[in-house]
Amino acid sequence: MKLSNDIKLFLKAIPNSYGQVFFSDQRLFAVILMLITFFDLYAGMLGFLSIIITNLTGFMLGFDKKIISKGVFGFNSLLVGLGLGIYFEPDLHLILIIIMGAILTLLIAVSLQGVIGKYALPFLSIPFLLSIWIMTLATREFAALGISERGIYTFNDLYTIGGDPLVRIYEWWNQLQLPRSLRIFFISLGAILFQYNLLSGILLSIGLLLFSRISFALSLIGFYTAYLFYEIIGADISELSYSYIGFNYILTSIAIGGFFIIPSKRSYLWVILLIPIVAMITISLSKVLVVFNLPIYSLPFNLVVLLFLYALKFRLKPSIHLSEVLIQHNSPEKNLYAFHNDVVRFRHHNKVAIKLPFLGTWTISQAHEGEYTHKNEFRHAWDFVITDTENNQFMGSGDHLTDYYCYDKMILAPADGTIEFVLDRIPDNIIGEVNLKDNWGNTLIIKHDDDLYSSLSHLKEGSIKVKEGDAIKEGEEIGRCGNSGRSPYPHLHFQVQETPYIGSVTLEYPISYHILHGKEGFSLKSFEYPKLNDLVSNIERNDLLHNAFHFIPGKRYHFDVMKNSEKTESSWEVNTDPYNNSYIRCHQSGAMAYFINDGNMLYFTHFTGNKKSLLYYFFLASFQVQQGFYQDLFISDRYPLNLIFNQPLLGLQDLVAPFWKFLRSEFECKYDWIDNDMAPSEIRLVSSAQNTLAGTILQKFDFTILINENGIQQLVVKSKDLHIDATCTD
């Protein structure tokens, strides 16, 4: 079984080695690139041999086979094989040189991965550059190698491969009457694979367009920015045509504009700013390398991309407008859509979730930028009290501490942490009086993370139940609300800060998931800042909802499905992948719906597979679910466009996605019905998915999810031409 898996990884590495030349892992594009390399039959064969030798050596030396299978080592060797194969006549001597070059390229690549990889930088095509320069200089002393003359007899070579039809196709394409700049663009594109002809460039551009609309657009932007710069400064444009260096501008544009940087207005702007620098480096270093009679190849591309990516790592605060790709999807479009999905939906998920430090519903009597004490460096704080239906904080006359609804109520840990500081000896004030000497009163400070502390003040004397150094869990009782310190009436002062000292400067930090109780009903707030007079509570978990959406690895579901009067079945199983990502898999279709569940919220994050499967409709229907029932609560969200729309419409959106999204796909869920608030046995959620084009509705799905004590009972899907009624039997 292990041998079979190794063979699969090895075979996967071959096409990926071609695709990685353009940062792609798409199989069709890799096949197009491979075919283009065989326009020169012998060079294509030697390039292929280089890939085999490199990947085989990597396997034999015990390098990570999964990394090898991605083609990140093989593509540099491919370029070395193509470069040497184009320049020399094929014979046994050259094959020996190619084998040595492939091994050398691998060793350089692995070493560079260790050196610059620790800075999270790619080694790009530096292994190719170093290896081919070494081989070029060395082979000048090898009298047994012959310089290739195949470029002179191109038609003969083509005739050998495909006969007269191939010769005619090649000749027709190369005689196309095109504007000079466009002709140079196509030749520069083909030169990336050492193919210096129009047909190669045209085929490559078609493949690039199929693989990535953003990459195709950036290739044009990069090249024509350089072309215009050459015109403006009066440089010799013929250099682009005769030295084939135009590919440096194309690769730089794709790398900076959309692959290593999330495609955006800023990334495109930086492409335009950096391309002239690439041009100047190209012109200047060409003068240096000519001394050694060495081509400049892709050196300018490597220098500028690495310098720019490295410089970005020194920014004091990363910007969402010019953001590095953290999880590489090998597609600018996928990087872009995944980034927007992560930024909008999960922008705070790397933060510690700070919850409201109490049970029940409390009112904010003083918020950020408060009326009384929350000023200047202490402005990011909240005061909480409990009020009745008439907005009173107390019953009776309010002359006594016990008249106040919040007095002596439990105060809870807002998140997991360690008790950093405890003060519990300050007496509670008489109503209306304040203790200016002990301003903060009885206080607890909890460390949640490096440079992240919460402070809870004005607690009841003698009520604190923890001591310094104690480890505590979120929701654990830590004290009682009191009236100590500068507090004229009972309330809880709560703030987040960067240092562990009482009276520290406040930190602007949001409250995680909580419910806003408004006049018009309930609304879910996610990592937001409650305002003055808001009535807020933590999500009170409903056991039915929690059990229904608590997907445990190994749990199985079976549905009897009636789809447009046709009976089918659907079986699912919950599992996790090697990276601990949770997903539900459909046995019949192989579709997988990925999700995260933090105990309060269930989010579906990604979907792969059949978009007509029941699992896909469940993915749409329960895209975001909070696990407390609040009557008529609405939740809204947006689906990632690449998971909803198909080609060719999505392809058009891809072209302008960094600037404008004319496609939208919106999710909405309503907590519609519960049979009994105190002891529920059934709950109904209704949701919808609506796809629009420039505001015009293209498609809409309506969903109903019925939940009982056994979990998900029924899923109903309705649209214009579709009706699904699925009942869970397991």
N, C-alpha and C positions, 0 to 999 in steps of 0.2 A: 504494500500500500504506500509506503514511504517513497519507494522508487517511482511509482506511478505519479505521485504528487510532484516529485522532483522533475520528472519529464514534462509535466504540464507547465510548471514554472519556467523551465528552460525554453519550451516552445513559445510561451507567452512573451518571453524576453525578446524574441526575434522581431516581431512587428513593432513592439514598443520601442525598440532601439531606433527604428526609422521615425516613428511618430515623435519621439523626444527632440528631434531636430527642431520641431516647431512647438515644443512643450505639450504635445498631444498624446493621449492614450487611446484615441479613437481608431478602431481597427481598419475601417474603410480608408481613412486618410493615410494610414500607414501603408496600405497596399498601393495606393496611388504614388506615394513617395518611393516605394520599392521599385515599381515599374519604371519610374523616371530614371532611377539610377542605372537601369539596364538599357537605357538608350545607347550607352557605351557598354557593350556586352561584357568586355573583360573587366572594366572598372566596376561594374555592377557585381560581377562574380567575386572580385577581390574585396569589395565592401562587405558583401555577405559573409565571406570567409572571415573577415576581421571581427564581425559580430560574433560568429560562432566561437572563434578562438578566445575572445575576451570573456564571454559568458561562461564558456567551459572552464577556463582558468579560474574564474571567480568561484565557480562551484567546487572545483578541486581544492582551492585554498581555504574553503570554508567560510567565505564571506556570506552575508545575509542574502539568502536566495530570493526572498520577497523583494528586496531592494533591486537585486539584479534583474528580476522579472519585470520591473518597471521600465527597464531600458536606460536607466540613468548612467550606466557605465558603457553600454554598448554603442550609444550614438556617437560618442567621441571617437571610438575605434572605427565606426562606419566611415566617418569623415576622413580619417587617416587613410583607410583602405581606398576610398574613392580618389583622394588626392594623389596618392602614389600610383594608383592604377591608371589614372588619366595621363600621368607624366611619363611613365616607363612602359616599355614593351613587356607583355606578360611572358614569363618563363619561370623555371624552377627557382632561379636566384631571387626573383621578385617575390615569389610566394614565401620564401624563407624570410625575406625582409618584412613582408606583411605580417607574418606570424610574430616576429620580434617586436614590430611596431604595435601590434594589438596588445601584447603582454605589457609592454612599456606604458601604453596609454592607460591600461587598467591600473597599474601600480601608481601612476601619477594621480589618477582620479580618486582612488581610495585614500591616498595620502592627503590630497587637498580636502577631501571630505572631512578628514580628521582635523586638519589645520583651520580651515575657514568655516567648516560646518559647525564648530562650537559657537560661532557668532551668528548662527542661523542664516548663513549666506550660501548661495549655490555656487558650485564650481564652474557652471556654464560650459563653455567649450575651451577652457584653458588647457585641459589635458590634450586635446587635439592640437592646439597651437604648439605647446612644448614638444610634443611627440613628433609632429610632422616637421618642425624646424630641425630637431635633432636628426631625424632620418634624412632630411634633405641635405644637410651639411655633410653627413657621413657618406651618403651614397655618391657624392661627387668624387670620392676616391675609389668607387667600385667600378672597375673597368668592365666587369662582366654584364652590367646592366645597360640596356639600350634605351635611348630616348624614344618615346612613342611618336609615330607618324600617323596615327589613326585619324587625328583631326583633319589631315589632308585628304584622307580617303573615307570620309564619313559615309558617303553614299554606298560604298562597297560594304562597309560594316553593317549598315542598315539592311542592305540587300541580303546579306548572310543571315540576319535575324528573321526578317519578315518578307523578303522578296520585294518585287516591284511595287505592290500596293503600299507597303510601309514607306518606301522611298518617296512615292508620290505624295502621301499624306505629309511627310516631313517637309518636303519641298514646298507644298502648297501653303502650309502654316508659316513657314519661314519667309515666304514672299508676300505675306500680308502687308498691305499698305496701312501702316499705323503712324500716328504722331510720334515724333522722335522720342519724346519723354516717355510715352507709354511703352515704346519698344525697349528702351533702356530699363524700364521698370521690370518688364517680363524677363529680360536677360539677367538682371540682377537677382531676381527671385530664383531663377533656375541655377544661378551660380552658387547658391547655398549648397546644392548637391553636385557641384562641379560640372553642371550641364550648361554650356554656354550657347544656348539656342532658344529661339522664340517659342517653339512648341513646348519645351519643358516648362518654361515660365508660365505659359497659358494654362497648361494642365495643373501646375502647382497652385496657381491662383484659384482655379475652379475647386480643387481639393480644399484649399484654405477657406474658401467661401462656404463650402459644405460643412467643414469642421467648426468654424467659428466666424460669424459675421463681424464680431468686434475685431478679431485678429485681422480679417481681410481689410476692414476700414482703416485700422491702424497701420497696416503695411503701406497703404496708399498715402496716409497722412505723413508717415515717417519719410518715405521716399520723396514726396513732392515738397516737403519742408526743406530737405537737403537740396533738391533741384533748384528751388527758389533761392536758397542761400547762395549756392554757387553762382547763380545769375546776378544776384545783388552785389556780391563782393568781387565779381569778375574772375572767379576761378575757372579752370579749364573743365568744362562739363564733359568733354570727351573722355576724361579720366574715368567717369562713371561707366562709360561704355566699354572702354578697352581694358581696364584693370579689374572690372567686375566687383568693385568694392561697394556698390550700392546696397548690397544685402546687409551691411552693417547698420544702415539707417532703418531698414525694414525690421531686423531682429531687435534692435534697441527699442523701436516704437512698440512692438508687440510685448516685449518684456516689461517695460516701464508702464505702458498705457493700460495693459489689461491682464498680464499674467502674474507678476510678482506684486503688483499694486492693484487694488480693486478699481475696475474701470469707473471713471467719474470725470466730471468737468476738469477737476484739478489734475488728474493723471494725464489727460489729453493735453492740458496746458503745459505740463512739464515735459511731455514729449516734444512739443514745439520749441521749448526753451533749450532742451538738451541736444537735439539733433545738430544744431550749429556747432556745439562743442565736439560732438562726434566727428563732424566734418573737419574741424581744425586739428583734432588729434590724428585723424586719418592722413591729412596732408603733411603734418609735421613728422609723424613717425615713419611715414613712407620714405622720407628723405634719409632717416636713420637706417632703416632696414635695407635700403638699396645698396648701402656699403657692403653688406653681406650677401647681396643678391637674393634676399628672402622676400616673399610676398607678405603683405601685412595681414592677409586673411581676415579673421574676425576679432583681431586685437582691440580696435576701438570700441566695438560693441561690448566686449568683456570689461574693459576698463571703466567705461561710463556707467554701465549697469551696476557693477559692484561698488563703485564709489558712491553712487546715489543711494543704493540700498543700505550700505554701511552708514552713511551720514544720517539717514532717517532714524537710525537706532539711538541717536543722541538727542532726539527731541525731548523736551521736558514733559510734554503731554501729547500723546498720539492723537491725531485728528481723524474723525470719521470721514472727513472730506478727502483725505489722502491717506488711506489706510493700507498697511501691508496685508497680504494674504496670509492668514494664520493656518488655515486648513486648505491645502491645495487640492482642487477638484479637477485639475488639468484641463480647464476650459474657462476662458474669461467670462462667458455667460453664466456658467454655474457658480463661479466665484462671486460674481456680482449678485445674483439672485439669492445665493446662500447668505451673503453678507447682509443684504437688506432684511432677510428673514431673521438673522441673528441680532441685528442692531435694533430692529423694531420690537421683536418679541422677547429676545433674551439679553438685552443690553446690560441688565443688572444681575444676570445669573452668576457672574463671577464675584459678586459682592456677598458679604455676609447678610443674610436675611434678618433684618431687625424688625421684630413684631411689636405690636402694642403691648405694653407690660401689665395687662389686666384682663379680667374676665368681664363679659357683658358689654353694654353700650355706655360710653362716656362722651362727654362734651368737651370741646377745646375752648377753654376760657381765655387763653392767650396763646397765640401762634407765633410763627417766625415774624421778625420785625414787629414785636409786640407793642402794646399801648403803654405798658408800665415798665417792666424790667428787661424785656428781651430787646436790648439795644446794642448797637455797635458789635464788639467781638462776641457778645452773648446773644446775638439776634437769632441764632438757629436753635431754638428750643421750643418746647410745648408745655403748657399747663393743662392738666386734665381734671375735670370734676364730673360728678354725676348729677343730672337734672331730671325733673319729672316732666309730665306732659305739658305743664304750664311754664316750663323753663326755669323753675325754682331749684336752687341747689340744696335746699333744706326743707324740713317739715316743721310745723309749729312756728315759734318765734325766731328760730335761728340763733338763739343766744347761747346755746350749748354745743359742744363739739359733736355730741351724739345726735344732734338734730340734722347734721349734714349727711347726705346719702353716701358720700364717698369715704367718710371717716371710718377707719378700721377695716376697710375692704382690702382683700388680698392684692398684693403687688407681685407680679411674676417676672421671671428672667426673660428679657426680650430676645435672647439668643443664647446658644451654648457659650460657655466661657469659664473664666476663673475669677474669683473674687479678688480684686486688687486692693480695695480700701473699704473700711467700715467705720462709720461714726454713729454711735447709738446711745448717747448720754444726754441729749438735749431735750428738755421738757417741752411738751406741747403748749402752745400759746393759748391764752384766753381769747375768745372770738373778738376780733377788732384790734388786738395788740400784735406787735411784731418784735422779734429778737434781732436787732441789727448787729449785735456782737457776733452771734453765730449765724451768719447770713443764710447758709445753705441748710441748716438744720441737720437732722439725722440723714445720713447720705450713704449710698452704696455705689461703688464704682466697679464695673465688671470689664475685664479684658476679653474681647472677642477675637482679636487678630492683632498682628503687628500694626501699631499706630491706629487702632480702632477700639475705643472704649465707650461704654454707655454709663451715664450718671443719673441716679434717681434720688431726688431730694425731698425734704420736708416730711420724712417718714415718721411714724408714731414711735415715741420713745419706748425702747425695750421690745420692739416687735421684730427686729431683724433676726432672721433664723439661720444666718450663715456667718462664717468667719473668714478672715483673709486667708487666701490660699486654697479655699474650697473650689472644687470643680462642680459646675452646675449645668443643668440642661435647660433648654428653652421651655418655658411654661412652668418651671418649678417655682413654688412660692418662696419668696426671699424676704418679705416684710409686709407691713401694713401701711395704708395711707394715713398720714397724720397732719399735724399743723405746727411743726417745729421750724425754728429759724425765721427768716423774713417772710412770714406767711400769715396774713390776717384772717384767713379762713382755710379750712382743710382743702388740700388739693395735692396733686402729684406734679412735681417739676421733672421733666425728662429731657435729656439732651445727649447727643453723640459728640465725642471729642477725640483728639489725637493723642492726648497725654493722660497719665493715670492720676492726676491730681485734682483735688476738690477745687472748684472755681476755675477750671481750665477753659480756655477759649473754645467756643462751640464749633462743631463741624457740620457743614450742610450735607445731610445724609438722609435718604428717604426711608419712610416706613414701607415695609414690603406689603404683601397682599393683605388688604383689609376691606371691610364693607362700609360704605357711606350710607347712612340712613337719612334719606332726604324726604322732603314733602311729596315728591313725585314717585317715591319708591326707593328701592335698593339699587346701588351701583357698585361694581367691583373696581377697586383701585389697586394698581400694581406699581409698587415702588414710586409712590408719589408723596407729596407733602400736604398733610391735612391742614385745613384753614380754620380761621376763627369761627366759632359757633358750629363747626361740623360735629355731627353725631357719628361716632365711629366705633367699630368693633372688629376684633379678629374674626376670621372665617370660623364659624361654629360647624364642625364637621358633622355631616349627616351620614349615619352608618350605612344606609342603603346605597347612597352615591359612592361612598368610600369603597364598599365591597364590590360594587359593580365595575368600578374603574381601577381597582387595585389588581393590575395585571402581574401576576407572579410567574417567574420562569417555570416552565413545565405545565402551566395550566392550559387546558384544552377547551375548545368550544365547538359545538356542532349545530348548524342551522339547517332547518328545512326551509327552502326558498321557493317562493312563487314569483317568477319573473315574467311579466306579461303573459300570464296564463300557462307558463311553462314551469314544470316542477324540476328543481335541481337541489343540490346539497352543497354546503360549504363548511369546511372544517379548518379551524385555526389552532395554532399553538404559540404560546408566548415563549420567547427565548432571548438570549443575549449573545452578541458577537464577541470576538477575542478582545475588542477594545471596551467591553462592558457597556455597549450600547444596547438598549432594550428594544425589542421589536416583536410584532405579531406576524406570523407567517401563515399564508393560506396554502394548504396542502394541494388543492386542486390546481391553482394557477401559478403557484410559486411567488405570488406577490408578497411584499413585505412592507409593513407600516411601522416606522420607527417613532418612539415616544420617550418622553421623560415625565416622571411623576415625583414631585417633591413633598407629597403628603397633603398639600393644599390644592395644587393645580395639576391637571394632566394636560400636557401639550403633545400633539403629534408634530414631529419635526421633519419627516422625510418619507417619501413613498417610492417604491420601485416595483415595476411589474405591470400586470394587466389592469388597465383603468376601467374595465367593465366588470371586474370582480366585486363581490359583496364587500370584501375588505376595503376596497377603494372608497365605496360609498360610506362605510363606517368611518374611515379616515376623514372624509369630508364632513360627516354628520357630527362628529365629536372632536373636532379639530382643537378645541380648547374647552375644558370643563373644570369648574371649581367645585369642590366637594362639600359644599354646604347648600342647603335649599333655602332660597329666599324668593318668595312669590313675585313673579313677573320681573325678576332680575334679568337684564340683558347683558350678554357678553358679545363683543365684536372683535374681529381679527381679520387678517388678510393672509391668503394662501400665497406661497411662492409661485410666481408665474410659470416657471419651467415645470412645475408639477401639475399644472392645470391645462395650459394651452399646448397645442400641437403645431407642427409645421403645416403650411408656410407662414401662418399668422405670427407664430412666435419668432420666426426668423426675421420678419419685418420689425418686430419689437426689439429684437437683439441689436439691430443696427443703431437704434437711437436710445437704447436703454440707459446708457450713462447720463443722458440729458433729459429724457422725457419718457414717461410710461403711459402710453395711451391704452394699454390693457390693464384691467383691474379684476381681481377675483376676491370677493368679500364673504366672510363668514359671520353669521349671527346666530346666537343661541338664546332661547328664552326658557326660564324655569317656569313651566306652564301650570303644573297641577301636582298636588300631593293629597292623598286621601285623608291623612290625619297628621296634624302638626306635632302632636305629642308622641304618638306611637305609629309612625307611618308603615304601611306595607306595600304601597305603590307610589311611584313618581313618574311624571311624564315631562320629558324635555322635547321642545320643538326647535329645530334649527334650519338654516338655509345656506346655500352656496350660490352666489350670483356672479356671473362673468359678464363684464361689460367691455365695449369698445368705444372709447371716447364718449362715455356716458350712455351709450345705447346698449340695452340688455341683449346679450347674445344667447344666454342659457341660464336657467335657474333650476335648482333642485330644492325640494322641500323634504325635510326629514322629521320623523317622529321616533323617539327612543322611549320605550316603556321599560321601567326598572321595577323589580320586586325583590323579595327577600332572597331569591336565588341568584340575583345579579341582573344582567341584561336579559330581558324577556323577549322583546320584539324590536325590530328595526323596519320602519316603513319608509320607502323612497318614492317620491313622486316628481315627475317632470312632464314636459309636453308629450313625449313619446315613450315614457317609461313608468312602470309601476312595479315596485318590488315589495313583497311582504315576507320578511324573514323572521322565523320563530326559533329561538334558541332551545334546543332539546337536551343540552348537556352543559 
